[in-house]
Amino acid sequence: MYLQMASEVVTPEQGEAEGCIQCQIGSKLVLFVTGKCHWGCDYCPLSDNRRETPDMFANERRCSNFSEVIEEAKAMKATGTGITGGDPMLDFDKTVEAISVLKKEFGPEHHIHCYTSIPIKPRQAEKLGEVGLDELRFHLLDLKIDRYRDSIDAASKSGVCVGIELPAEPDKEKQLFELIDSIQGTNIDFLNINELEITVGNQENMDVRGFNLAGGITAAAEGSAELAFRLKQAASEYDYHLKFCTANYKDAGQLRNRFRRRGEATLRPYEVLSDDDTILFGAIPCDLEDASDDVNELKEFLGLNEGWIRYNGQNQQIEFPLSAAEDIAAVVEVPVMMVEVHPTHERLEVGSVYLNQNR
């Protein structure tokens, strides 16, 4: 069976959740409202620096307030937001505030979906609908819908599109097939099945359960995709939509599409976006005390306009177009570099390569 390449933007399936459609094209802000979670799922891939933290992250940016969250959303021209954690319902007030702030800033068309493992009180579900939540995705801890029914019904009645999102655990085949039958005829609009991933954060637990990597460059657990395809086929005649998302596409495709979108929206005049969706530019190391004179001299020498050259005080380097750096590398006596960074708020450096031998 054909699996999409990681960098593809996949044509939406009929009945697919709007949150998934926007995530696939990389246009959704990922808002991590809290790391609090007391469920302890053994397959949880959350990194140690976010686990149990009260901190908030917008994409890769740590945020201390919602003004910074909005800045990040604008930086990537977000069409919507996915609220995650931890479990966002363990900081219900912050989650409600996040929805309210984002809807006020970007309007009702800004699509927001949210994840939870908690069978929240019906009044809480109603509140989420009142403030404008578009989608609520339940992670059923026991793979049974029974104790979530009141929450699901209340959310649906409040105008929220309700779904379930779960990993395809190879040793839970019987329970998953029972689940896809049991949600037929309920207020569930969609079921997302994700390929189970083996990560640094859960590898020990996955070893205990006897799961192996599927092979290749993927982090997928062996047998997970095959189970997901069988579930999708079995649910093809049901009145809800079942989507399968591979580990490769979920992590590499969606993330990369989001990086590309943010990069295109925030490129400085002298920067270019690489085929790997990283940002490239030329640079020359320079101390702060020499920066003004060296920038003016280099600007005149290269004939660059304002905005096409700048001094980065944090990294102590003059930054300018890579094409210009390549042109002068052989004729100047100072080190000239090609610098590659991620298009994130922190602009994490991927690497640097000297274009001449003056190192």
C-alpha atoms as one frame of an Amber mdcrd trajectory, in Angstrom:
protein
   0.000   0.000   0.000   1.225   3.503  -0.884   2.476   5.660   1.975   2.922
   9.393   1.489   6.409  10.840   1.444   7.146  12.991   4.468   7.275  16.302
   2.612   4.057  15.856   0.639   0.904  17.869   1.257  -1.715  15.145   1.084
  -5.122  15.667  -0.512  -7.710  15.592   2.313  -9.940  12.558   2.561 -13.692
  12.980   2.442 -14.934  13.565   5.994 -11.478  14.341   7.379 -11.357  16.673
  10.397 -10.542  20.305   9.606  -7.833  20.296  12.269  -6.001  17.525  10.402
  -6.317  19.305   7.061  -4.711  22.466   8.434  -1.986  20.538  10.277  -1.022
  18.723   7.091  -0.279  21.969   5.277   1.680  23.261   8.273  -0.638  26.186
   8.981  -1.570  25.335  12.579   0.187  26.805  15.578   1.019  24.095  18.120
   0.173  25.505  21.549   1.467  23.459  24.475  -0.416  24.904  27.456   0.902
  22.637  30.217   3.020  19.561  30.766   0.807  18.418  33.628  -0.551  14.904
  33.119  -1.158  12.197  35.700  -2.045   9.330  33.363   1.477   8.008  32.787
   0.832   6.378  29.390   3.832   4.174  28.719   3.988   5.199  25.049   4.026
   8.944  25.768   6.706  10.556  23.538   6.872  13.824  25.486  10.408  15.084
  26.060  11.790  15.457  29.585  12.052  19.249  29.289   8.268  19.492  28.835
   7.032  16.647  30.994   5.156  18.008  34.058   6.254  21.573  33.348   3.743
  24.408  33.901   5.418  26.330  31.072   3.679  27.224  27.833   5.182  26.742
  24.365   3.980  28.112  21.027   5.588  25.830  18.463   9.203  25.624  19.689
   9.061  28.985  21.496   8.742  29.110  25.275   6.138  31.773  26.093   5.467
  33.593  29.342   2.244  35.239  28.154  -0.351  35.139  25.392   1.114  38.188
  23.644   4.133  36.055  22.784   1.818  33.244  21.628   0.099  35.669  19.246
   3.485  36.877  17.968   4.422  33.309  17.094   1.064  32.679  15.422   1.541
  35.794  13.292   5.136  34.813  12.496   3.892  31.643  10.774   0.629  33.148
   9.443  -1.313  30.519  11.362  -4.808  29.677  10.172  -5.548  27.806  13.374
  -4.174  26.332  16.597  -3.865  22.861  18.078  -3.879  22.939  21.894  -1.957
  20.118  23.509   0.089  19.088  26.551   0.375  17.212  28.968  -3.360  17.364
  29.302  -4.839  20.833  28.637  -7.833  20.047  30.847  -5.534  19.899  33.888
  -5.158  23.650  33.420  -8.706  24.261  32.253  -8.725  28.009  32.932  -5.563
  28.574  30.883  -7.002  26.495  28.048 -10.229  28.502  28.046  -8.219  31.723
  28.110  -6.085  30.529  25.201  -9.144  29.801  23.060 -10.725  33.147  23.958
  -7.558  35.159  23.263  -6.874  33.462  19.915 -10.467  33.831  18.710 -10.501
  37.491  19.729  -7.221  38.200  17.943  -7.740  36.197  14.754 -11.515  35.892
  14.494 -13.955  32.976  14.519 -12.410  31.500  11.365  -9.201  30.696  13.295
  -9.724  26.957  13.756  -8.857  25.527  17.191  -8.719  21.897  18.229  -7.782
  20.526  21.636  -6.719  17.164  23.078  -7.634  15.552  26.389  -7.701  12.165
  28.103 -10.140  13.358  30.760 -13.899  12.633  30.700 -14.563  16.268  31.536
 -17.755  17.458  33.173 -20.573  18.336  30.764 -20.473  21.953  31.967 -16.783
  22.126  31.047 -17.542  20.782  27.585 -20.252  23.409  27.203 -17.812  26.127
  28.291 -15.338  25.066  25.614 -18.080  25.387  23.029 -19.120  28.787  24.363
 -15.636  30.263  23.968 -15.335  28.931  20.422 -13.490  25.593  20.470 -13.975
  23.943  17.074 -12.757  20.385  17.750 -12.282  18.311  20.894 -10.224  15.133
  20.570 -10.480  12.501  23.280  -7.750  10.011  24.052  -9.595   7.071  25.611
  -7.362   5.685  28.314  -9.093   2.309  28.534 -10.025   2.187  24.823 -13.688
   2.316  25.847 -16.119   5.132  25.176 -18.469   4.465  28.112 -17.241   6.984
  30.702 -16.674   9.649  28.035 -20.214   9.623  26.630 -21.568  12.507  28.713
 -18.569  14.675  27.823 -18.873  13.802  24.134 -22.613  14.463  24.037 -22.303
  17.798  25.858 -19.517  18.994  23.562 -21.400  17.943  20.450 -24.559  19.658
  21.664 -22.483  22.827  22.181 -21.431  22.868  18.549 -17.994  21.280  18.966
 -16.853  18.675  16.444 -15.865  15.662  18.577 -13.318  12.997  17.746 -11.106
  10.315  19.213  -7.354  10.078  18.650  -5.332   7.005  19.584  -2.132   5.183
  18.674  -2.395   1.807  16.955  -0.862  -0.400  19.645  -0.080  -3.774  18.041
  -0.989  -5.695  21.219  -4.380  -3.957  21.561  -5.939  -5.220  18.340  -9.002
  -6.817  19.964  -9.817  -3.712  22.040  -9.390  -1.378  19.055 -11.711  -3.421
  16.843 -14.279  -3.430  19.624 -13.894   0.351  19.911 -14.525   1.104  16.240
 -17.775  -0.866  16.529 -18.841   0.785  19.784 -18.554   4.385  18.539 -20.817
   3.771  15.562 -24.031   5.732  16.086 -22.578   8.039  18.764 -21.764  11.748
  18.519 -18.195  10.945  17.428 -17.440  12.638  14.092 -14.000  11.164  13.440
 -11.416   8.684  14.724  -7.727   9.366  14.154  -5.386   6.399  14.428  -1.711
   7.301  14.707   1.151   4.950  14.025   2.780   4.060  17.354   6.216   5.654
  17.725   9.259   4.453  19.649  11.153   7.491  20.929  13.888   8.346  23.419
  11.166   9.152  25.944   9.347   5.809  25.732  11.885   3.314  24.381  12.383
   1.488  27.682   8.641   0.986  28.098   8.281  -0.145  24.488  11.086  -2.666
  25.008   9.222  -4.102  27.991   6.146  -4.589  25.815   8.239  -6.298  23.144
   7.842  -3.655  20.432  10.552  -3.261  17.798  11.183  -0.520  15.249   9.578
  -1.153  11.878  12.891  -0.438  10.158  14.298   2.213   7.842  14.428   5.808
   9.087  11.021   5.757  10.736  10.373   5.731  14.489   7.304   3.544  13.953
   6.669   0.390  15.953   6.563  -2.809  13.956   3.023  -3.980  13.265   1.332
  -0.671  14.072   0.723   0.412  10.469  -0.630  -2.984   9.479  -3.127  -2.888
  12.348  -4.175   0.663  11.431  -4.875  -0.332   7.820  -7.069  -3.217   8.974
  -8.985  -0.877  11.291  -9.468   1.662   8.500 -10.814  -0.988   6.158 -13.179
  -2.342   8.804 -14.573   1.133   9.540 -15.063   2.113   5.901 -18.845   1.740
   6.079 -19.329   3.505   9.409 -20.845   6.976   9.719 -17.685   8.545  11.144
 -14.356   9.069   9.386 -11.296   7.016  10.334  -7.948   8.523   9.392  -4.560
   6.842   9.687  -1.503   9.067  10.145   1.936   7.488   9.751   4.768   8.302
  12.148   6.906   9.513   9.258   4.277  11.904   7.963   3.041  13.090  11.350
   6.487  14.068  12.606   8.505  14.792   9.470   5.813  15.941   7.045   3.648
  18.140   9.244   6.608  19.564  11.143   8.515  20.274   7.973   5.528  21.931
   6.316   5.148  24.139   9.391   8.861  25.019   9.314   8.600  25.899   5.619
   5.578  28.095   6.237   7.271  29.957   9.070  10.475  30.300   7.086   8.698
  31.791   4.075   6.864  34.255   6.333   9.915  35.442   8.299  12.833  35.389
   5.839  15.075  38.427   6.039  15.972  40.003   2.674  19.429  38.429   2.651
  18.267  34.903   3.552  17.152  32.001   1.380  15.142  28.881   2.187  16.941
  25.625   1.433  15.473  22.475  -0.094  15.480  21.076   3.463  13.366  24.017
   4.696  16.212  25.538   6.672  17.446  29.143   6.308  20.805  29.893   4.654
  22.895  33.071   4.660  26.494  34.232   4.560  28.374  35.421   7.642  31.692
  36.861   8.769  32.745  36.717  12.455  33.108  40.204  13.941  33.624  41.659
  17.413  31.130  44.225  18.653  33.655  47.070  18.757  34.457  46.588  15.052
  30.902  45.931  13.905  29.850  49.406  12.744  32.966  50.082  10.667  33.097
  46.569   9.214  29.407  46.561   8.253  29.747  49.929   6.479  32.899  48.826
   4.692  31.369  45.529   3.591  28.107  47.208   2.540  30.013  49.639   0.338
  32.290  46.937  -1.061  29.369  44.688  -2.015  26.949  47.458  -2.985  24.278
  46.215  -0.596  21.170  48.182   0.354  19.882  48.606   3.904  18.267  45.433
   5.165  20.539  43.190   3.122  23.291  43.218   5.733  23.127  43.303   9.534
  25.221  42.677  12.602  24.081  39.865  14.888  25.335  40.873  18.324  24.318
  37.627  20.010  26.370  35.506  17.614  28.950  38.252  16.935  28.813  37.974
  13.175  27.929  40.094  10.149  25.143  38.469   8.144  24.519  39.071   4.425
  23.476  37.131   1.279  25.046  33.733   0.741  25.633  34.547  -2.932  27.738
  37.555  -1.924  29.620  35.472   0.625  30.489  32.936  -2.072  31.671  35.746
  -4.376  34.102  37.284  -1.885  35.283  34.160  -0.044  38.382  33.777  -2.224
  39.439  37.433  -2.179  39.135  38.516   1.469  41.486  37.700   4.321  38.800
  37.040   6.928  36.778  33.850   7.466  33.600  33.695   5.398  30.890  31.171
   6.297  27.644  29.698   5.084  25.314  29.469   8.106  22.233  27.227   8.287
  19.506  27.719  10.916  16.041  26.347  11.638  13.205  28.815  10.856  12.054
  28.836  14.484  11.868  31.737  16.943  15.207  30.742  18.488  16.740  30.154
  15.016  18.678  27.151  16.244  21.860  26.759  14.216  21.993  23.542  12.224
  25.583  24.086  11.155  28.120  26.389   9.530  30.611  25.783   6.729  33.673
  27.893   5.981  33.789  29.034   2.375  37.498  29.809   2.490  40.541  28.643
   4.401  40.846  31.701   6.662  39.591  30.040   9.833
